[in-house]
Amino acid sequence: MYKLVTRYRLKEGLFVSLFFPAAFALSDSSRTTTLLHFASSFLIIFAQWCMNFALVSFRTPRAGTPTRGIPVLYGRIFLSYVLSVLIYLCIGLVLHVVSGSLLSPSRGNWGHSFSSWFFICLQLFLFNTLILLIKHAYDSNAEKRDIALENERLKRENLHATHEALKQQINPHFLFNSLTTLKSLTKHDPPQAVDFISELASVYRYMLQHQDKNMVTVGEELDFVRSYLYLLRIRFGDAIFTDIQVPEGVLSHSMPPNTLQLLVENVVKHNRLSQKKPLYISIYIAGDFLAVKNNLQPKPAESDSSGLGLHNISSRYVLLKGRDIVVQVDDRDFWVLLPLG
């Protein structure tokens, strides 16, 4: 009941309906009582209020919801004026049956006076326009409030995402493993050590350049994850294999930064990998999704598996693209589908 009262602003509607009862008062008070005038005016205005708040919405549709175009809005506004006349006729007929008198703003025959109908329709249309203006004001304020709340949520999510990205930048284990690998390469394979330094620099450069951005292109994200995968392949050797099959036409699509790196990191973090049981990671297009797939080889104990990585990615996709990610798992494989649209 509370949601109904809040959604249709019934308290405000009651106030407006009680404040303007004289709008439908008869010029000849001898034909009906003041109470009947008040009741009829109240019922007509309150019915108009409820009808307009249920029928017309000036709010911009949220992402992921069916879009209502301007013609639909204008059609509903026109329908509200038609329904206003029907509301007047229905209430007038009910009161006629109850009291034996019709609602008429002027002397003479109510059913045949053009001037009476003109005056009635003018009053109805004026009140309907007033209620529509009030509805527009409420919808505009509510939309501004929702936008402010959503921006605040987005700021919190971006702060969390930035925090996670910064943790990766200064992750001592990642840096220690990279330097250890680099030390070994410097002794045994200097040319590859140069390539390793170049890719490591690319990883940190990308993190620094995109830490304040909400969106990057798929092409930029793939270039970044290739550098990150190169470091992992140098570290784990034949224990990890990757396959990236993404057509060029998809590279211009947008996505939140560090998404693919976080997914690959989760794969390595939560799965066993060795030369006998290597880890296979595939990135490809599945319909209107960018898919990240890996064979399932979970570690025996996952005490620190909190799911924050996937939750963070899911939250950013919902806020920035209006669509959630899809997570699928079976006995052999694990998929994460990232919406492209």
Order of alpha helices (4+ residues) and beta strands (2+ residues): alpha-alpha-alpha-alpha-alpha-alpha-alpha-beta-alpha-beta-beta-alpha-beta-beta-alpha-beta-beta
